[in-house]
Amino acid sequence: MRALIRPISIHAGSSPIETIVFFFVLATLSYFHVLSAVKHSSFFAPSALSPLRPSHALLRGNEWVAVPETEYDALVRQPNRLSVIDLQQLSMSFDGRTAKKARETISPSFYTR
């Protein structure tokens, strides 16, 4: 062990400033490498989906148009009752086995449309 440390200590003793700078640069590079790895990983990714918000639509000129919730509330209370609907968002996901079964069950022509 002494044979390994002796050459390093001789170099550090003859040029202490360069040794200090070398270790600071090495520590900085290591820090940025770890930071980049954490930044591009799913470590900080949320484990749950973001909450779904209600959506509202109004039929104007044979076309459904999204409307804000405040406008939707006002339209619903009107006596003539325009074509207004409340949309509910659905979010579904399958585990790997179920998704594979679903792909096998659905005909290939479904995917080519």
N, C-alpha and C positions, 0 to 999 in steps of 0.2 A: 504494500500500500504506500509505503514511504517512497518507493521508486517512482510511483505514479504522480504523487503530489509534489515532489521536489522540483521537477522542471517547470511546473506551473507556478510554484511559489518564487522561483528564481526570476521568471519573467515578470511576475506581478511586483516583485521587489525592485526590479530595475526600471520599470515604467508603471508606476501606480495610477497615474491619471488615465493612461490609455486603457488599463484594465478596468477602471471604474466606468469609463465611457462605454467600453465593450459590453459590460454587463447591463448597463442602462439601455443600450440599443437592443440587446438580446431580450430584456424584459419587456420593452415596448413592442417589439415584433411579436412576442408571445402573447401579450395582452390583446393586440389587434387581431391576431389569428383566432384566439378564443372568442373575442367579441363578434367576429364575422361568422364563426361557426354557430354561435347562439342566435345571432340575428337571422340567419337563413335556415334555422331549424324550426321544427314545430313546437319548440319548448314553450314559447309564450302564446301559441295559438289557442283561441278559446276552445274548450272542449264541447260546449253546447252551441247550438245554432242561435243566432240573434233572434230576439222575440219578434214574432210576426205581427204586423200592424194591420188593422182592418183597412180595406180599400172600398171606395164608393164610385159608382158609375152612373151616368145619366145618358139617356138616349136622345141625341140631338141630331136631326137631319139624317136619320137612318144610320147613325154611327154612335157607338158607345164612347163616351168621353169621361175621363177620370175627373172627379170633382173633390175639393177639399171637404173635410168632415163638417166644418161649419156651414158650408153651402148645402151639403147633403141634409143636415138637420132642418134647415129652413125649407128645403124642397119637400121633405116628407110631411111637414106640417101644413102645406098648402092644400086647399080643398079640391083642386082639380086633379091632384095626384098624378104628376107626370110619371113617365117610365123611369123609375129610379130603382136601382138594386144595390144591395149590400153584398160585397164580394168577400168570401172567406178564403184566405190563402192556406194551402195544404203543403206540407213538407213531408216527403216520404223517402226513406232510404232502406235498402235491403242489405243484409249481410251477404257475404260472398256466395254462399251455397244457394240462398234463395234467388239471388240475381241470376245465377247460372241456370237454375230451373226455369225461371221466367223467360230467359232468352231461348231455351230449348223448346218451350211450350209455344211461344209466339212464332208464327210462320215467318220465313225469311222475306217474303214479299212485303211484310209490314215495315221492315227496315229500309226498303228501297224506295219508299214513297217520298 
